[in-house]
Amino acid sequence: MARPRLVSDDVILDATREVLAELGPVKLTLAAVGARVGLAPPTLMQRFGSKRGLLLASAARSPVMVQRLAELVAGRNTSPLATLRDFALTAVAHIDNREQLGNGLGFVQLDVADPEFRQHALAHSAAIVDSCDRFYRAAVAAGELRADTDVPALARHTLVCFNGALQVWAVNGWGSLTEFLTEQLDLMIAPYLIQE
């Protein structure tokens, strides 16, 4: 009979995300993640197979995390546009400095070069676009956005704006990340707002 797991995969993958922010994917080790959750590297090897397996598990989980976040913010806002802003800002709330963001962006190299990682990156992007699409459709229905808003295009543009803002801020550090991201989102959405 197998022994029960005292540390869940979610706890390990949360720790993996933290270590990725601190070290980036190249410097991340099973030992660093294991130390964070109180497990020996061989235990992580047994569960995930390798460092690559751990990183793939983290990447596979990211679309699910996007969907959970979308549900969370939808439940605590009444305005669809406030929900969208909350969605974007909560997604980056764990980022304390530009170095952490830069380390996380190191994962993009894997997403581009490795087909397995790219598959998860595409699912992550689709989860963001789908969530934004729902928020924007609700904003049109609520009278916050113009009825002629091209919602699918705006949802895709939001992904571009979000990712672009993160990369630009990582290099330039203009103000706080939340202020910079809010400014970019507001500039992007402004032409679609209902003028009162």
C-alpha positions in Angstrom: 0.0 0.0 0.0 1.4 3.4 -1.0 2.2 5.9 1.7 0.0 9.0 1.7 1.5 12.1 0.3 2.1 14.6 3.1 2.9 17.5 0.6 0.4 18.0 -2.2 1.4 18.6 -5.8 -0.2 22.1 -5.5 2.1 23.0 -2.6 5.1 21.8 -4.6 4.0 23.7 -7.7 3.4 26.8 -5.7 6.9 26.5 -4.3 8.2 25.9 -7.9 6.6 29.2 -9.0 8.3 31.0 -6.0 11.7 29.5 -6.8 11.3 30.3 -10.5 10.7 34.0 -9.6 13.8 34.0 -7.4 16.2 32.0 -9.6 14.7 31.5 -13.1 14.3 28.2 -14.9 18.0 27.7 -15.5 19.2 28.0 -11.9 16.1 26.3 -10.4 17.0 23.0 -8.8 15.0 20.2 -7.3 17.0 20.8 -4.1 15.8 24.4 -4.0 12.2 23.5 -4.5 12.5 20.5 -2.1 14.0 22.8 0.6 11.0 25.1 0.3 8.5 22.3 0.9 10.5 20.0 3.2 11.0 17.2 0.6 14.3 15.6 -0.5 15.2 15.9 -4.2 14.7 12.1 -4.8 11.1 12.4 -3.6 10.5 15.1 -6.2 12.3 12.9 -8.8 10.0 10.1 -7.9 6.9 12.3 -8.3 7.9 14.4 -11.3 10.6 12.4 -13.0 13.1 15.2 -13.4 13.6 19.0 -13.2 12.0 19.1 -16.7 9.1 17.1 -15.5 8.6 19.5 -12.6 8.7 22.5 -14.9 6.3 20.9 -17.3 3.9 20.2 -14.4 4.1 23.8 -13.4 3.5 24.9 -17.0 0.6 22.5 -17.4 -1.0 24.0 -14.2 -0.8 27.6 -15.4 -4.0 27.6 -17.5 -6.0 26.1 -14.6 -4.6 28.9 -12.3 -5.8 31.5 -14.9 -9.3 30.0 -14.8 -9.3 29.9 -11.0 -8.2 33.5 -10.9 -10.9 34.6 -13.3 -13.6 32.9 -11.2 -12.2 34.5 -8.0 -12.2 38.1 -9.4 -15.6 37.6 -11.0 -17.0 36.8 -7.6 -15.7 39.9 -5.9 -16.6 42.6 -8.4 -19.8 44.0 -9.8 -18.4 45.9 -12.7 -17.0 43.8 -15.6 -14.2 46.3 -16.3 -13.3 46.3 -12.6 -13.2 42.5 -12.8 -10.8 42.8 -15.8 -8.5 45.1 -13.9 -8.6 43.0 -10.8 -7.8 39.9 -13.0 -4.7 41.6 -14.4 -3.4 43.1 -11.2 -4.0 40.0 -9.0 -2.1 38.0 -11.6 1.0 40.1 -10.9 0.5 40.7 -7.2 3.2 38.2 -6.3 5.9 40.1 -8.2 7.9 42.2 -5.8 10.7 43.5 -8.1 12.0 43.6 -11.6 14.5 40.8 -11.1 11.6 38.4 -10.1 9.8 39.3 -13.3 12.9 38.9 -15.4 13.5 35.4 -13.9 9.9 34.5 -14.7 10.3 35.7 -18.3 13.2 33.3 -18.7 10.5 30.7 -19.0 9.6 32.2 -22.4 12.7 30.7 -23.8 11.4 27.2 -23.0 8.0 28.2 -24.4 9.5 29.1 -27.8 12.2 26.4 -28.1 10.4 23.3 -26.7 7.2 22.0 -28.3 5.9 20.5 -25.0 6.3 23.8 -23.1 4.9 25.7 -26.1 1.7 23.6 -25.9 1.2 24.7 -22.3 2.1 28.3 -23.1 -0.6 28.3 -25.8 -3.2 26.9 -23.4 -2.1 29.6 -20.8 -2.6 32.4 -23.5 -5.9 30.9 -24.5 -7.1 30.9 -20.9 -6.3 34.6 -20.6 -7.9 35.5 -23.9 -11.0 33.5 -23.0 -11.3 35.1 -19.6 -10.9 38.6 -21.0 -13.5 37.8 -23.8 -16.0 36.9 -21.1 -15.3 40.1 -19.1 -15.6 42.3 -22.2 -18.8 40.7 -23.3 -20.2 41.3 -19.9 -18.9 44.9 -20.1 -20.8 45.4 -23.4 -24.0 44.0 -21.9 -23.6 46.2 -18.8 -23.2 49.3 -20.9 -19.6 49.9 -20.0 -18.2 49.3 -23.5 -19.6 50.3 -26.9 -22.0 47.8 -28.5 -19.7 47.7 -31.6 -16.6 46.7 -29.7 -14.8 43.9 -31.4 -14.6 41.7 -28.3 -12.4 38.9 -29.7 -9.9 41.4 -31.0 -9.9 43.3 -27.8 -9.4 40.2 -25.8 -6.4 39.2 -27.9 -5.0 42.8 -27.7 -5.3 42.5 -23.9 -3.0 39.5 -23.9 -0.5 41.5 -26.0 -0.8 44.6 -23.7 -0.4 42.5 -20.6 2.6 40.6 -21.8 4.2 43.6 -23.4 3.7 45.7 -20.2 5.4 43.1 -18.1 8.4 42.9 -20.4 8.7 46.7 -20.7 8.4 47.2 -17.0 11.0 44.4 -16.3 13.5 46.5 -18.3 12.5 50.0 -17.6 10.9 49.8 -14.1 8.6 52.9 -14.8 6.8 53.4 -11.5 5.3 50.4 -9.7 4.2 47.4 -11.8 0.6 47.8 -10.8 0.5 51.5 -11.7 2.2 50.8 -15.0 0.0 47.9 -15.9 -3.2 49.8 -15.0 -2.1 52.8 -17.1 -1.5 50.5 -20.1 -4.9 48.7 -19.7 -6.7 52.0 -19.3 -5.1 53.4 -22.4 -6.0 50.3 -24.4 -9.7 50.2 -23.2 -10.3 54.0 -23.5 -11.5 54.1 -27.1 -14.1 51.5 -26.4 -15.7 53.1 -23.4 -19.2 54.5 -23.6 -18.9 58.3 -23.4 -21.3 59.9 -20.9 
